[in-house]
Amino acid sequence: MRISTKLLTILGATSLAAAAALLAGSGVDRSPIGPAPDSAKRLMRTGDGTCPSGAGDAGAGPEMIRLPAGFCIDKTEVARGQYAAWLETSPSVGKQTAECAKNEDFTPTCNWPPDAEPNRPVTCVDWCDAKAYCEAAGKRLCGRIGGGAVPFAQYDDPVISEWHAACTSGGKYEYPYGAELDTKLCRGGDAEDYTTWGLVDVGSLTGCHSPDATYQDVFDLSGNAAEWENACDGDGPEAGCHIRGGSFEHNEHGLRCAMARELHWPRMRAVAAVGFRCCAD
């Protein structure tokens, strides 16, 4: 069983109940995320080709945005409903690469099934689950620009890391939206009354993006759910892999684009505040 092979960290029932009550009165926009306008679906440079299609265009997962470095990235974290659609295809665990050979089940270990919250980011998935989903969607787990893994110590180089390039707008900013923390824009843990505790629908925080035109259609790179990256310190199931962007549990320091130096967990760990997004050429 999966529960025996994954270390699960889940918020206590009391905390979850309190968070749900607070969120219900917080006024957060929870509108479903629909297909992107045609003008946003294919943000690309001449000659770079189109990005793989998202679920809104007969593909899988979020719509993708092409960035100036020449790669595509999901505009939001992968949502629970999108992940559920993949599980309905009965993907085989036997087709995984060697480092994920012990991954016995792709089903999230908490916050599942999606039920009434299909647009919340899928969490409680490990690195191997994220990698398998992205590959099945014709994409890849965000890693090195051009493909492959980011060298573990170079996670914060926007010339190397797809995720870091997207978060910093090519190395310009400390947070996706600028140089200084703004607690009103993304889903972090800095509100003293805990009104920002808990996940919200992907893309619903309309100010959580870059001010730069070529990066502004990528959302939630800081807070909400933290995100797995293809940047691991070894090939074994217990090797640490970088977690990017922080989550609703993190404060100012943890929400920075470069936070990953302090945040890396075993690739087989599934956590209630960690999800992922995919990249592609």
N, C-alpha and C positions, 0 to 999 in steps of 0.2 A: 504493500500500500504506500502511496505517496507520503502520507503523514509520518511514516517511519523513516523516510529518507531526507526530509527537509526540516530544517530548524525554523519553526514558525514563531514570529513575533507579532502578536495581535493586541490591540488596545483592549483593556478590560471592559466587561459589559457595562459597568457603571459609567466609565468614561464615554463609551459610545452612546449610551442613552442621553447623557448630558449634552454631548456634542450635537446629537440629532435635534434635541429640543432647542438649543441655541441657534442652530442653523435654520430651523423652521421660521424663526422670527427675525433673521438677519437681513432679509430683503435681497439676498443674492439672486441674480438672474440665472435661472436654471433652464432656459429655453433649449430645446433639442437642437443639435448641430446639424444643419441641413447641408446639401451639396454646395460647394463654393461657387461663386459666380464664374462664368467662363474666363473672365479676365484674370482671376486669381488661380485658376487650375494649372495654368501653364506659364508661370513666371520663369522665363529662361532667356539665355543669350542666344543670338543667332548661331545656328550650327551645332548647338549642344543637344538637340533632340528633346523629346517630351519625357516627362517623368512617368513612372508606372501609375496606372489608374487607381483611384481609391474606390471605396464602396459606393460613393455617389455617382460613379461613372463606370459601372460594371466591373470594378476591380475589388480590392480588399483593403480594409483599414482606412485611415484618414486620407484625404486628398494630399498630394505632395506639392511642395514649392521648390523651384530650382533657385539656388543661391549663386552669388557671383563666383565662388570657387569652382563651380561646374558640377556640383552634386545636387541631388534632390533630398528633401527631408520632409517627413510627415508634418503637417501644419499644427497638429495637436498630439497629445499622447494617444495611444490606442485605447479606444473605449471598450467597456464591458460587452456591449452588444456586438461590436465588431469581432471581438475575441470569441464570443459565443458562436457566431456564425461559422468561424473556422472550426471550432470543436465539433460542430454538427457534421462536418465532413469526415469525422473519425480519423484524424491524422495518426500515422503510425509512429510510435516511439522508437521503433527499430531502425529508423533511417537516420538517427542522429550521429554526429561525429564523435570521435573517441572520448573527448573531454566530457561529453554528456551521456555516456553509455549507461550511467546509473540513474538517469532520469526516467522514471517509470510511468509518469502520468503528466499530461499537460494541464489538467484541471486546476484552476486557482484553489488555494487552500483556505481562503476566507473571502468575505464579501461576495459570495457566490451562492446561487445563480444570480444573474443581473436583476431579475424581477422588474421592479418599477424604476430602476435607476440604470438604464442601459447606456446612458451618456456619461456616466462617471468613468474616470480612467480605470482600466483593469489593473489590479494590484494583486499581491499574494501570488505572484508568479516569479520563478527564478530566472537566472540568466539563460539557461537552456531553453526554457519555455519561450522567452522573448526571441531568442535566435531562431528557433523553429518556426514561430509565427511569421517573422519577417521574411524568411526564406520561402515559405509557402505562398506569401503574398507577392513574390517576385521582387523582393527588396532585400535588405540586409539590416541586421542590428547595427545602429550607427557606430562607426569605428574610424578607421583611417581614411582620409580623403583619397579617392582612387581605389579603395577596397582593402580588406584585411584588417588586422587588429592595430590599435594604437599602442606603441610602446608604453609600458606602464608608467614610466616617469615623464612622458611627454603629453599627458592628458590635457595640459593647459596651453598647448601650442596651437593657435588657430590656423596655422599652415598645415598641421598634421591631423588634428582631431576635427571630424565633421561636427560633432556635437558642440565643441567649444567655439568653432568658427561661427555656428549659427547663434549661439547664446550671446557672444560678444560682438556680433556684427562685424566679423572679420578682425577682431582684436581691439575694437574701439572702446568697449564699455565693460564696467565691472558687473553690472546687472543687465539683463536684456534691454531694459528701457533707458539706461544711462549710468552715470558714475556713482550716484548716491541711492541708498535704499529709499523706496517709497512704499509704505505699508498698505497703501490704498489700491495698488495696481495688481499685485499677484497674491497668491494664497499662501501666506506664511504664518508663523506662530507668534507674531509680535504684538498683537492686540492684547492689552491687559485684561480685558473682559472675556477673552477666549472666543469671541464671536467669529474668528477666522479659523477655528479648529474643525478639521474634517475636510473631506474631499468635496469638490464641486464639479459640475459638468465640464468636460473638456471644451476649451474655447469660450466659455461663458464670461471670463474675466477680460473684457474687451480692451482694457488698457495694458494687459500683460504681454507686450511685444516691443520690438525695436522701433525707434522713431525713423529709422532709415527706410526709404521706399523699397529697396531690394531685399530687406529682411522683415518687413513689418507684417507679413502674412503668416508668420510662425508664432504660435502662442504657447504660453505656459512653460517656458524653459526655466522659470524660477518658481518654486513652490508647487502647490497642489500635490501631484505625485512626483517623487524623485524618479530618476530614470537610469536603467541599466545601460552601460556602454561596453562595446567590445574593446576592452582595455583591461587585461587580466595579468596578474603576477604569477604566471605558471599555467600548466595545462590540466592539473588535477581537479577533482570535484570540490576540493576545499580551497583552491586558489582564490585569492581575493580579486574581485573585479570592481572597477570604479562605478560609483553611483553618482549621478549628476544632478545638479540644480536644486537640491534640497526639496523638502515637502512642506505640507501644512504644519508639520511638527517643528520646523526649523526657524531660527531667528535670523537676524541681520547677517551674521557671519556665514551661517549655513546656506543662505539663499544666493550667495555669490556664484557666478559662473565657474570660478576656479575652486570651488569648495572640495572637489573630489580628492585632493591630496589627503584629507583626513577621513574620507568616507569611501571605504571599499570593503565589500562583504564577500563571503564564500559564494561561488557561482550557483551552488545548490540551495542557497537560503531564499526563502519566500517571505516577504514582509508586507504588512498591511498598508504601508505608505510608499511602496516602490512599484512602479510600472515601467513603461518603455515607449519609445517611438522608433520608427524605422528610417533608413536612408537608402539611397540608390544612386547610380550614375545617370 
